Amino acid sequence: MVKAPKGYRHRTRKVLKKSVREKGAVPSLSRLLVEYKEGDVVHIDINPSVHKGMPHRRYQGKTGVVVGRRGRALIVKVKLGEKEKTLFVRPEHVVKAGAGG
């Protein structure tokens, strides 16, 4: 019996998969150059080709509020059940709410 892996990205084959048209594409500059201010509502949309500042897969698709910055990363508060979690996420993995995509 082989032991199941318990790594950070285990069971993410479908969750962290790009569409055929996105594959091989460099992350778009328009997504990186968006200015985020405190209080902005953002959706977590993980870009699997960028490993730095990537949140855990359980936060994929979740919505949170930008609380501040830490270096290049954004500090995002996200509700997870009854708890409120603080994530440090780089802008590659975030989309402004109401901006589409």
N, C-alpha and C positions, 0 to 999 in steps of 0.2 A: 504494500500500500504506500503510495507516494503522498507525502504531506502537501497540502494545498499551500500555495504561496500567500504570504500575508504582507506583501509590499504595499507601498503608498499608492500605486496605480493598479492594484489587482482588481480584476473584474471590470475593467474600463473599456473593453474592446468596442462596445457599441456606444457607450456614453461619450468617449473622447475620440470620435471619428469624424474626419472632415468629409464634406460631400465631394463628389468626383470633380466638380468644377473648381473647388477650393484647393484641391490637392497640389502640393508643390509650390503653391503661391506664397510669396513673401507677405508677412503681416502688413496690412495697408497702413500707410502713413496717416490717413484721415482718422483712423481709430486710435492711433498713438498720440496725435496732436490735440485731442479734445481736452479742454481745460475743465477740471473737476473742482468744485468749491464745496465747502462744508455745507451739509444739508441736502446735497444733490442725491436724488434717488437713482440707484444703478441696478442693473441686472448682471448677475455673474454668468458669463458665457466663456467657458474655458477654451483657449486656443491650444490644442495639443502639441503644436510644433514649437511652442515657447515653454520651456520647463521652469525658467526662473519666475518666482512669484506666483506659482500656480497653486490655487486652492485645492483642497481635497474634493474628490468627485461628488461627495454628498451635497456640496454647495452649488453644483451645476444647475442653473436655471433659477436659483433663489434671488430674491430682491432684497436690497439693503440700502442703508443710508451712509454717505461718506461723512466720517467724523473728523478726519484730518489726513495728514501725510506723514510718512516716515521714509525719508530718502526719496527714491523714485516710486515707492509703493503708496497705495491709498489704504487708509484705515477704514474698514467698512463694518458696520454693525448689522448683523443678520439675525432674524428670529429663526430658531430651530426648535420646533415644538414649543415648550413653555420657556425655554432658555433663550438668552440673547448672547450671541457669539461675536467676538471681535476678530476680523480677518485682516491680514496684511496681504493685499493683492496688487499686482502690477497692472497698469492700465491696459495691457494686452488682453486681459481676461475679464474686462468690464465693458459694459455698454450702458450709456445714459438711458434712463427710462423715458419712453416716448420718442426715442431717436430711431427706433426700428433696428432690425438686424439682430 
